[in-house]
Amino acid sequence: MMEALRLLAHDLALSGGLPASFQYGFVTNAVLCALLVGPVLGSIGTMVVTKRLAFFSQAVGQAALTGVAIGILIGEPPTAPYASLFGFCVLFALALNFTKNRTRMSSDTLIGVFLSISMAIGASLLVWVAGQVNVHLVDKVLFGSILTVNDLDIAVLAVMSGLVGVVGLARYNRMLLASFNPQLAKVRGVQVAFLDYVFVVMVTVITVASVKIIGAMLVEALFLIPAAAARIWSGSMRGFFAITVAISTVSTLVGILAPMEFDLPIPSGGAIILCASLFFLAATVSRLFTRHAS
């Protein structure tokens, strides 16, 4: 199927139906990734902002570096250590959420502790396995590299996006109520603690699946920036959701295609976040002018 899509894009590019860059298979791969990851990260980003979990998503993203190091250590392919990536990051997120719920420690302090421990383990393991890994692999994990995305990466992203989309849409209203008013949610029979763990796992798996496209250091920003811009422009929860998804999707597409079309030496993750930042800047400026005019 993937090969058929690439051939179709190639033929359309030759006939002028698509930009010339679509002659190359990796461009088609990149666009498919954008169409998968943009809407999902945008929709989850509304909940990340509402639940004030921006720092948590950053911690999970950077824990991916440790997952990669563990994968290399146990013999997984360095370019696709998905078992260790998902395994370590999910355990990391669940342990963090469990500790947060069982202690009185502030969330930012606890997340900082877990993040520091994870990064220390990852750095130590990477030094240990340095002879088995190309140093540029770390750059790809941290900042993303759309040029290296293959069919396996797309399949993993598609499966995780589908699962997160189905689970998230089915429970979105209950999660939203639990975020705004946990006590009212409990009265209405919502399993607040369970949904909290479900959301943590959702954030984790889509973060891990997106690491190769956006990068561990930057994936948190795509949860946060489109939602922050949409919050300025929207006047309702429905508008907040729709605008966030639109900004995230457009930012992902433009961030991936613009460096290739204009031959810019910018990693895909950085370009995506810069594009999203322009939306946030536009939203902020429009709000300032609106307030000044009123």
Secondary structure as the mmCIF struct_conf table of DSSP 4:
data_model
#
loop_
_struct_conf.conf_type_id
_struct_conf.id
_struct_conf.beg_label_comp_id
_struct_conf.beg_label_asym_id
_struct_conf.beg_label_seq_id
_struct_conf.end_label_comp_id
_struct_conf.end_label_asym_id
_struct_conf.end_label_seq_id
HELX_RH_AL_P HELX_RH_AL_P1 MET A 2 LEU A 14
TURN_TY1_P TURN_TY1_P1 SER A 15 GLY A 16
BEND BEND1 GLY A 17 LEU A 18
HELX_RH_3T_P HELX_RH_3T_P1 ALA A 20 GLN A 23
BEND BEND2 TYR A 24 TYR A 24
HELX_RH_AL_P HELX_RH_AL_P2 GLY A 25 THR A 50
TURN_TY1_P TURN_TY1_P2 LYS A 51 ARG A 52
HELX_RH_AL_P HELX_RH_AL_P3 ALA A 54 LEU A 73
TURN_TY1_P TURN_TY1_P3 ILE A 74 GLY A 75
TURN_TY1_P TURN_TY1_P4 PRO A 78 THR A 79
HELX_RH_AL_P HELX_RH_AL_P4 TYR A 82 ARG A 102
BEND BEND3 THR A 103 THR A 103
BEND BEND4 MET A 105 MET A 105
HELX_RH_AL_P HELX_RH_AL_P5 SER A 107 TRP A 128
TURN_TY1_P TURN_TY1_P5 VAL A 129 VAL A 129
HELX_RH_3T_P HELX_RH_3T_P2 ALA A 130 GLN A 132
BEND BEND5 VAL A 133 VAL A 133
HELX_RH_AL_P HELX_RH_AL_P6 VAL A 135 PHE A 143
HELX_RH_3T_P HELX_RH_3T_P3 ILE A 146 THR A 148
HELX_RH_AL_P HELX_RH_AL_P7 ASP A 151 PHE A 180
HELX_RH_AL_P HELX_RH_AL_P8 PRO A 182 VAL A 187
TURN_TY1_P TURN_TY1_P6 ARG A 188 GLY A 189
HELX_RH_AL_P HELX_RH_AL_P9 VAL A 192 ILE A 214
TURN_TY1_P TURN_TY1_P7 ALA A 216 LEU A 218
HELX_RH_AL_P HELX_RH_AL_P10 VAL A 219 TRP A 233
BEND BEND6 GLY A 235 SER A 236
HELX_RH_AL_P HELX_RH_AL_P11 MET A 237 GLU A 261
TURN_TY1_P TURN_TY1_P8 PHE A 262 ASP A 263
HELX_RH_AL_P HELX_RH_AL_P12 SER A 268 ALA A 293
#
